[in-house]
Amino acid sequence: MLKASKSGRCQYLAFLRGINVGGNAVIKMADLKKAFEQMGFRNVRTLLASGNVIFEADHADRKVLAEEMEAALKKSFSKDISVMVRSMDDLKKLQSLEPFKGIKATPDTRLYVTFLPGKAKPRTITIPFATPQKEFRILHATSLEVFSVLDLSKGKGTTEAMNILEKEYGKGVTTRNWNTVLKALNG
């Protein structure tokens, strides 16, 4: 069981980097759920098959939770899996920022939030940022998240966008579609 303070129960969402993407680090969600339950978390459920786990735990430092989860997942699955943890309250605050307000959604539009493992600023770009063809834009960022938009109709794909984010913030980031975050918040 992972360490946690006794200051109250909290609901969290763990984002596991690189799970079930492109055939890499394939883990069944039932096995992932079981691993989290064995770590001592309550009301565990997975969201989609891309390494999103909603759970309850005693209130704890999310960085400590992530480090302890990474160690437990390594033991359970024999794989190095990076984890980022946000409380549901953290995600509600992000939602209240209305980060994509004014963006016209089309079938080719992807709204992304990139979670950073620690406070960071971009290395070489200024935010807001847009690629020359404006197919990928970074709208704004907090110290721990980056909000971006990808327009697939302009010929570039997700891989190119993720490469830009990793170049600016490092390889330890993980990105989710904004709809995934909203789905977690709306239960």
Secondary structure, 3 states (H helix, E strand, C coil): CCCCCCCCEEEEEEEECCCCECCECCCCHHHHHHHHHHCCCEEEEEECCCCEEEEEEECCCHHHHHHHHHHHHHHHHCCCCCEEEEEHHHHHHHHHCCCCCCCCCCCCEEEEEEECCCCCCCCCCCCCEECCCCCEEEEEECCCEEEEEEEHHHCCCHHHHHHHHHHHHCCCCEEEEHHHHHHHHCC
